Amino acid sequence: MRSIKFVAQILTMNKLGYLIFFLLLTWVARAADVEFVASAPNTVVVGNQFRLTYTVNSNDDVKNFRAASISDFRYLAGPSQSTSRQVSVVNGQMTSSNTIKYTYVLMAEKEGSFEIPAATVEVDGKSFKSNAVSIKVLAAGQSASNNEEADAGATGSISGDDIFLRTFVSKTKVHQQEYLIATVKLYTRLDVRGFENAKLPAYKGFLAYEIDLPQNLQYGIEAINGRNYRTATLKQTILFPQRSGTIEIEPAELDCIIRLRTNRRSQNIFDDFFDTYQDVRRMVKSEKKTVKVEAFPAGAPAGFSALSGEFSMRASLDKTEVTANDPVTLSITISGNGNLKLINTPEINFPGDFETYDPKISNNVKNTQDGVVGSKTFEFLVIPRFAGEFTIPSYSFSYFDLKTNAYKTLTTPTYTLNVAKGAQEDNGGVVTTFASKENVKFLGKDIRFIQTKSTRLKPQGKYLFGSRAFWLSYLVPVLLYFIVLFVMRKQRKERANVAGLKRKKANPMARKKLKQAQQLMKKGEREAFYDETLRALWGYVADKLSINVSQLNKENVQQMLVSRKVNDETIKSLLQLLDKCEFARFAPSNESDELETVYASSVVLISRLEREIK
């Protein structure tokens, strides 16, 4: 009772708001998890100082911090302790974070690779251990006694060893559609203030996906030929070769704005105390790189996806027993490491009595240092309209496995779906399903209307037998039978001729994909727009010219079009449009007119090819 009275007295005080805030802060402060992390530069130079920092994120009591013995570096200062607290309110919920940092100042004395062991700390009576830190110490390199930088500033010239650009590729020999990573790095011993006129490689012959890098350049240190350079990665790209043979990667070019100190004679006493500087522009250029691409070996399985990598596939059916008109979802997920973005929608031959919809496609794909990794999921929604036992056939996905250097086929299970009689079926009437996907009932129990119009009477003595209608009732069914038989045989021949069927459907399929590209253009999804446009163009020429996917490249397409007597201007426009789409997907541009121009050119080009291909 005394405690209740005490609380009541406090609530009447003017500092009620401060009390409530303090109580909420106390409760929230215990919600965060404990994090204990050690951090230091990855690379340092002999004779340079650096900071070793241990950071504890916890809202509980922190004490008994103990660092391991640091014998490989000279101890200069520390540990200095700093504390910071941050409180935020999001959607009415208050969160608090408390950060404590212990900082040492060390100096590298000898060259080599060293590891600083983990430190320990107690939080709320429990012991926590940090991570160990690995540091590479580089030699001091050639000293500045040669006054190279000063001489360069005084004479207006800069040595090619002071700043340069390099392009690295993770692999120089790959299979078709096997990824490699291209990295453009800057090496400098000078003070770089900015960049201009960057001309980075377009990677012709590859499908390129850029790896996200920090907006601000992150400099490190590397030793080359006894010299230490500050290095920064300018661009890193995942490349998938689209054709076999030797592909050349163009050099990168860049104008660097370099600030140099100027040496001049002293005009007065103040010139001895102040330095003057000038900005010098220097163009740097990397070397060319070549990549040898091996073609897919012979013996590709039917339905080969023309992809290389390491993949896995799983499938699931959410129900195996349903009633008529109940929806069923079939999910197929393909995951792994490879060009997942080019995986086409699986073609599932659902039973004819099923009502099908366009699948929902979910992409969980990331561009990483290990290539394009993640998964792509296809969800098919179908509705069985009649009772019975139905079979959903399996789906096969074939690719070139890089581990075994052989083709590999993944197959989903075959599912059996039992469909019971639905509630909408009624013995008193007929249920009919129309193309509008609406169920309409005609019940025999409905009241019929009274005839209000005049009835047409027929004279007696006339019979159906022997009349024109009698003979037509025999001739029309026979005629319809032969017409249906002729149509069925024609369709059977067309289905047997797979290449002819693909040629016939090439134009509708291309226009369907271009329509999807138009929707992506309206949404502003630039990269996805170019992906879909490329699929439309490549898919059209592959189907129209009956080119196998493993042999689909610009050289073969050009030869086939020439043999089909297609206009040279049309062929040139096609190749230019393919190059433009491949390049524009990664060129920094936000102009919507460019997308509209590419879309309009693609529509016109396919129409021209449809007329000219013989």
Secondary structure, DSSP 4 states (H G I P E B T S, - for coil): -HHHHHHHHHHTSTTHHHHHHHHHHHHHTTSSPPEEEEE--SEEETT-EEEEEEEEE-SS-EEEEEPPP--SEEEEEEEEEEEEEEEEEETTEEEEEEEEEEEEEEEE-S-EEEEEPPPEEEETTEEEE---EEEEEE---S-GGG-HHHHHHHHT---TTTEEEEEEES-SEEETT--EEEEEEEEESSEEEEEEEEE----TTEEEEEPP--SS---EEEEETTEEEEEEEEEEEEEEE-SSEEEEEPPPEEEEEEEEEEP---SSGGGGT--EEEEEEEEEEPPPEEEEEEPPPS-PPTTEEEEEEEEEEEEEES-SEEETT--EEEEEEEEEEE-GGGPPPP-----TTEEE-PPEEEEEEEEETTEEEEEEEEEEEEEE-S-EEEEE---EEEEEETTTTEEEEEEPPPEEEEEEPPTT--TTEEEEE-TT--EEEEETTSPPPPP-SPPPP--TT--STTSHHHHHHHHHHHHHHHHHHHHHHHHHHHHH-HHHHHHHHHHHHHHHHHHHHHHHHHHT-HHHHHHHHHHHHHHHHHHHHT--GGG-SHHHHHHHHHHTT--HHHHHHHHHHHHHHHHHTTS----HHHHHHHHHHHHHHHHHHHHH--
